[in-house]
Amino acid sequence: MSTNFAGLRLANPIFLASGTCGYADELADFFDLKSLGGLVTKSITLHPRPGNPTPRIVETDSGMLNAIGLANIGLEAFIREKIPLLASLPTAVFVNVAGRTVEEYLAVIERLAPLEAVDGFELNISCPNVKQGGITFGTDPKLIEEITRQAKKAAGVKPLMVKLTPTVTDISAAARAAIQGGADALSLVNTFTAMVIDIETRKPVLANRTGGLSGPAVKPIAVYLVHKVYTEAARPAGIPLLGMGGIRTASDAVEFLLAGASAVAVGTATFIQPDAAVRIRQGLETYCRAHRISHIADLTGALR
Ligand SMILES: Cc1cc2nc3c(=O)[nH]c(=O)nc-3n(C[C@H](O)[C@H](O)[C@H](O)COP(=O)(O)O)c2cc1C
């Protein structure tokens, strides 16, 4: 089950997705974190953030909406309180980085890059605005390329993964921009902007009015987007993809691999079953044995 991802050797291709495993300590009591290939921390910002007002989570028939608003303990508390556990894991640790300005992103990456516990970075570019002009920069290829270039410089030898938002007209344009800027890997997808309305109050359920949809509802769209980015941008450039969006079972994970992902991340499923990722890993092993697949990489993009 071991595989290479963006220059890192992983024990297996299963990650935990950002924001759904906290800083890993929250899940340490439920299963052995060592049994995963990698994990991506909650988004870390330069300063602590309380996040959005509540309610900020609502369930739907086949998924959930969240509008957490990047609540996190901030860079320095993360280093002090969370890095020791992360440092003890053989699992690849990617720190998800967010900020209000490019400078904030760079400050976080520069401070964390020398730490041994940090194996790589995931750039969350689907959040607020850059200083320059109030354009959401996850949707603007020019801004994606620029922030990726600067972040890569700050990350040095450590791999930089850029997380793409699905709420764009052409996700491949965003992917090409990140690759042009020097991304070592791409992760997709982030959540889909959505709304749930309370018909009695006639108000949106979330205090933020809208939130990001994740879970089984988004899976077929996410599989399609992974395949699109793989064929149109990542395969030609030789850049690996971390695929996610509604993965609940081993067969879901296989779909993402066949679509073009080199590794997959489990998000919302962890809220329903804390050890979902471990069960998915075990199921993937069974699938590989049954189909005589000796290298996970042989599944990547093997769609007929
Ligand atoms: C409660 C919650 C919090 C999340 N927080 C973050 C975050 O801080 N940064 C980020 O890049 N993605 C965040 N995500 C998005 C997930 O990492 C993932 O991209 C998305 O949920 C799709 O995968 P899933 O359907 O398996 O959950 C969050 C998702 C959920 C459900």
The ligand as an ORCA input file, in Angstrom:
! r2SCAN-3c Opt
* xyz 0 1
  C     -16.413     20.868      9.367
  C     -15.470     21.056      8.225
  C     -14.396     21.937      8.360
  C     -13.514     22.130      7.300
  N     -12.455     22.979      7.469
  C     -11.557     23.145      6.456
  C     -10.418     23.980      6.643
  O     -10.172     24.532      7.724
  N      -9.582     24.159      5.581
  C      -9.792     23.538      4.370
  O      -8.995     23.732      3.446
  N     -10.853     22.705      4.190
  C     -11.732     22.498      5.197
  N     -12.806     21.655      5.009
  C     -13.002     20.963      3.693
  C     -12.522     19.509      3.719
  O     -11.126     19.450      3.961
  C     -12.840     18.792      2.380
  O     -12.198     19.467      1.324
  C     -14.330     18.738      2.069
  O     -15.078     18.578      3.250
  C     -14.697     17.632      1.070
  O     -14.436     16.344      1.564
  P     -15.552     15.439      2.351
  O     -16.802     15.472      1.510
  O     -14.937     14.093      2.474
  O     -15.769     16.095      3.674
  C     -13.706     21.440      6.063
  C     -14.793     20.549      5.944
  C     -15.667     20.348      6.997
  C     -16.813     19.376      6.814
*
